[in-house]
Amino acid sequence: RLVRNIVDSRRNIGSVFLLIAALVLVGYFIPDTRIRSYTVLLWMAFFVAIIVDSVFLGRRIKNTVAERLPDATDSSRGLIWYGVTRATMVRRWRFPKPVVSVGDDI
């Protein structure tokens, strides 16, 4: 529940993945090579942004879990993986549904 609330309380770049993917798909069908080049550049920049956002999210999850649950025996790798995969999902499609609003303190 803690990891879920951490993810749901922040804006994540991965949640706009479908929108960017649709734009890239449309960009691939445009015959102008300059637009295709910019589309590929946008796609690569978006993936770099997702990776950077995931690293920051993983560090926040690891630090918060260590601070709030010092006696936890679970590996933080699984919690980080859960948080990153939840962050890449569109907020409305997340299950279980988010119970905290964006910007709430955890």
Backbone bond lengths (Angstrom), bond angles and torsions (degrees), N, CA, C in turn:
res aa  C-N    CA-C-N  psi(-1)  N-CA   C-N-CA  omega(-1)  CA-C   N-CA-C  phi
1 R - - - 1.448 - - 1.528 111.00 -
2 L 1.316 117.49 -36.97 1.460 121.36 179.70 1.526 110.72 -62.44
3 V 1.320 116.97 -47.02 1.469 120.67 -179.58 1.526 109.96 -63.87
4 R 1.300 116.48 -42.06 1.468 121.05 179.08 1.524 110.38 -59.40
5 N 1.325 117.25 -43.56 1.463 120.66 179.86 1.524 111.89 -69.16
6 I 1.332 117.31 -35.19 1.468 120.17 176.53 1.520 109.84 -61.16
7 V 1.321 116.42 -46.83 1.467 120.92 -178.67 1.527 110.67 -66.24
8 D 1.317 116.73 -43.73 1.463 120.46 -175.02 1.523 113.07 -73.51
9 S 1.330 118.51 -17.78 1.461 120.75 -177.75 1.526 112.85 -87.85
10 R 1.313 118.02 -1.57 1.465 120.04 -178.96 1.519 110.45 -126.67
11 R 1.310 115.40 159.14 1.466 120.44 173.68 1.520 107.54 -83.13
12 N 1.318 115.82 135.24 1.455 121.10 -177.23 1.523 109.95 -120.59
13 I 1.313 115.73 138.75 1.457 120.43 179.32 1.524 110.90 -66.07
14 G 1.309 116.55 -34.54 1.457 120.36 -177.08 1.510 114.32 -64.14
15 S 1.327 117.73 -20.64 1.460 119.22 -177.78 1.529 112.58 -73.89
16 V 1.320 118.51 -12.19 1.466 121.30 175.25 1.525 111.04 -100.40
17 F 1.323 115.98 15.84 1.462 121.23 -177.28 1.526 112.23 -57.21
18 L 1.317 117.72 -45.70 1.465 120.15 -177.31 1.525 111.84 -64.07
19 L 1.311 117.43 -37.21 1.458 120.67 177.83 1.530 110.72 -64.57
20 I 1.316 116.77 -47.48 1.465 120.53 179.29 1.524 110.45 -64.37
21 A 1.331 117.24 -40.77 1.467 120.54 179.04 1.525 110.82 -61.94
22 A 1.325 117.70 -39.22 1.466 120.61 178.00 1.526 110.80 -65.84
23 L 1.331 117.13 -41.69 1.464 120.15 177.68 1.523 111.49 -63.40
24 V 1.316 116.32 -40.81 1.463 120.42 179.00 1.522 110.11 -65.45
25 L 1.305 117.10 -41.57 1.461 120.83 178.93 1.527 111.10 -61.49
26 V 1.311 117.39 -43.12 1.462 120.98 176.74 1.526 109.84 -64.62
27 G 1.317 116.83 -40.43 1.459 120.85 179.73 1.513 113.74 -62.92
28 Y 1.321 117.39 -30.80 1.460 120.76 178.62 1.528 112.39 -68.65
29 F 1.318 118.01 -24.92 1.460 121.04 -177.68 1.521 113.40 -90.66
30 I 1.310 117.86 -4.85 1.461 121.22 177.90 1.528 107.95 -81.32
31 P 1.333 117.72 129.20 1.467 119.93 -173.29 1.534 115.23 -70.04
32 D 1.306 118.72 -18.82 1.467 121.03 -179.04 1.529 109.92 -68.76
33 T 1.332 116.94 125.00 1.470 120.49 -176.49 1.525 112.18 -69.66
34 R 1.331 117.45 -28.18 1.467 119.02 177.70 1.525 110.74 -65.16
35 I 1.318 116.07 -42.06 1.466 119.64 179.42 1.523 109.91 -66.21
36 R 1.319 117.33 -39.25 1.469 120.13 176.50 1.523 110.79 -62.24
37 S 1.328 116.56 -40.52 1.469 119.97 178.97 1.525 110.81 -63.53
38 Y 1.323 116.79 -43.67 1.462 120.16 177.63 1.523 111.52 -65.42
39 T 1.327 115.51 -33.47 1.460 119.44 177.96 1.519 110.85 -64.56
40 V 1.322 116.72 -44.64 1.469 120.57 178.05 1.525 110.01 -64.09
41 L 1.320 116.95 -40.71 1.465 121.00 177.89 1.532 110.97 -63.08
42 L 1.329 117.01 -42.32 1.462 121.17 176.63 1.521 110.75 -61.20
43 W 1.317 117.07 -42.86 1.466 122.28 -179.31 1.526 110.48 -61.99
44 M 1.331 116.71 -46.24 1.473 120.44 179.68 1.528 111.16 -65.76
45 A 1.321 116.83 -42.61 1.465 120.22 179.30 1.524 110.93 -63.69
46 F 1.316 116.42 -36.81 1.460 120.10 178.76 1.522 110.79 -65.99
47 F 1.326 116.93 -41.57 1.461 119.09 178.43 1.526 111.81 -65.41
48 V 1.313 117.43 -38.68 1.463 120.12 175.99 1.530 109.78 -63.26
49 A 1.327 116.73 -41.13 1.466 120.18 178.76 1.526 111.34 -63.89
50 I 1.327 117.56 -39.37 1.468 120.60 177.70 1.526 110.33 -64.45
51 I 1.318 117.17 -41.96 1.467 120.41 179.93 1.526 110.45 -63.79
52 V 1.321 117.24 -45.81 1.467 120.89 179.67 1.530 110.44 -62.84
53 D 1.326 116.90 -44.66 1.462 120.71 178.45 1.526 110.94 -62.42
54 S 1.319 117.22 -38.76 1.468 121.08 179.49 1.524 111.55 -67.14
55 V 1.322 117.17 -37.29 1.467 120.37 177.84 1.527 110.01 -64.58
56 F 1.335 116.98 -46.13 1.464 119.75 178.34 1.521 111.67 -63.58
57 L 1.328 116.78 -39.85 1.462 120.51 177.91 1.522 110.55 -64.60
58 G 1.323 117.15 -43.34 1.463 120.69 178.91 1.519 112.41 -61.37
59 R 1.313 116.79 -41.34 1.466 120.13 178.01 1.523 111.08 -65.62
60 R 1.326 116.24 -39.49 1.469 119.19 178.92 1.524 110.86 -65.90
61 I 1.325 116.60 -41.87 1.469 119.95 178.51 1.518 110.06 -62.51
62 K 1.323 116.87 -47.45 1.464 121.05 -177.86 1.526 111.16 -60.67
63 N 1.321 117.13 -46.04 1.467 120.81 -178.66 1.525 112.05 -67.85
64 T 1.319 117.05 -41.39 1.464 120.11 -179.12 1.519 111.42 -67.65
65 V 1.328 117.26 -41.73 1.465 120.29 178.89 1.525 110.01 -65.47
66 A 1.330 117.72 -41.63 1.466 120.47 179.07 1.528 111.40 -65.09
67 E 1.322 116.52 -34.58 1.466 120.68 -179.35 1.530 111.96 -74.95
68 R 1.312 116.94 -44.38 1.470 120.66 -174.66 1.520 113.51 -86.44
69 L 1.309 117.09 -28.83 1.469 121.19 -178.09 1.528 109.63 -127.26
70 P 1.329 118.14 70.06 1.468 120.12 -175.33 1.529 113.44 -66.31
71 D 1.317 118.07 -23.37 1.463 120.91 -178.68 1.522 112.79 -95.00
72 A 1.320 117.82 8.60 1.464 120.78 -178.27 1.522 110.05 -67.39
73 T 1.316 115.77 136.05 1.464 120.70 -179.43 1.522 111.93 -100.10
74 D 1.329 117.83 -8.40 1.462 120.86 -179.83 1.523 110.48 -70.04
75 S 1.308 115.22 148.73 1.455 120.74 176.22 1.526 109.33 -72.60
76 S 1.317 116.45 138.82 1.461 119.14 179.77 1.526 111.38 -75.36
77 R 1.326 117.89 -16.65 1.472 120.30 179.93 1.523 111.41 -61.08
78 G 1.322 116.69 -43.38 1.460 120.08 179.06 1.515 112.24 -66.23
79 L 1.321 116.14 -37.64 1.463 120.14 178.50 1.525 111.16 -67.90
80 I 1.328 115.72 -40.45 1.464 119.97 178.21 1.523 109.88 -64.62
81 W 1.321 117.08 -43.51 1.467 120.60 179.01 1.524 110.23 -60.18
82 Y 1.327 116.92 -44.41 1.460 120.88 178.25 1.530 110.52 -60.39
83 G 1.323 116.80 -44.53 1.461 120.52 -179.20 1.513 112.81 -63.87
84 V 1.324 116.86 -42.61 1.468 120.44 -179.15 1.526 110.53 -67.63
85 T 1.322 117.86 -42.57 1.462 119.06 179.61 1.530 111.08 -67.83
86 R 1.311 117.31 -34.12 1.471 119.78 176.62 1.527 110.26 -68.83
87 A 1.323 116.99 -35.56 1.460 120.77 -178.73 1.523 112.28 -68.48
88 T 1.322 118.03 -25.81 1.462 120.04 -179.60 1.524 112.47 -84.41
89 M 1.309 117.02 -2.81 1.463 121.58 179.90 1.527 109.76 -90.84
90 V 1.310 117.40 145.10 1.462 121.35 174.49 1.530 107.79 -61.16
91 R 1.305 117.05 136.07 1.471 121.34 -173.15 1.528 112.63 -55.93
92 R 1.304 118.29 -39.27 1.467 121.08 -179.32 1.523 112.56 -68.42
93 W 1.313 118.12 -24.01 1.463 122.02 -176.34 1.520 113.02 -94.68
94 R 1.321 118.10 -0.98 1.463 120.24 -177.73 1.523 110.64 -69.89
95 F 1.314 114.13 142.27 1.463 119.82 176.97 1.505 107.86 -135.65
96 P 1.308 119.08 126.06 1.456 129.68 -1.90 1.526 111.53 -65.02
97 K 1.304 114.95 156.08 1.461 121.38 -177.68 1.525 110.57 -61.25
98 P 1.339 117.31 146.33 1.467 120.06 176.70 1.525 111.38 -62.60
99 V 1.327 115.75 137.69 1.468 120.92 178.80 1.525 111.63 -108.69
100 V 1.323 117.81 -8.60 1.463 121.82 176.60 1.525 108.33 -113.88
101 S 1.309 115.53 152.52 1.458 120.96 178.18 1.520 109.73 -88.16
102 V 1.313 115.51 160.75 1.460 120.38 176.54 1.523 108.20 -65.20
103 G 1.317 116.19 129.51 1.456 121.54 179.77 1.514 114.94 96.89
104 D 1.325 117.89 -8.00 1.467 120.31 177.87 1.524 110.55 -68.21
105 D 1.331 116.26 147.70 1.462 120.99 174.99 1.517 109.34 -79.21
106 I 1.316 114.85 139.94 1.469 120.36 -179.63 1.516 108.34 -108.63
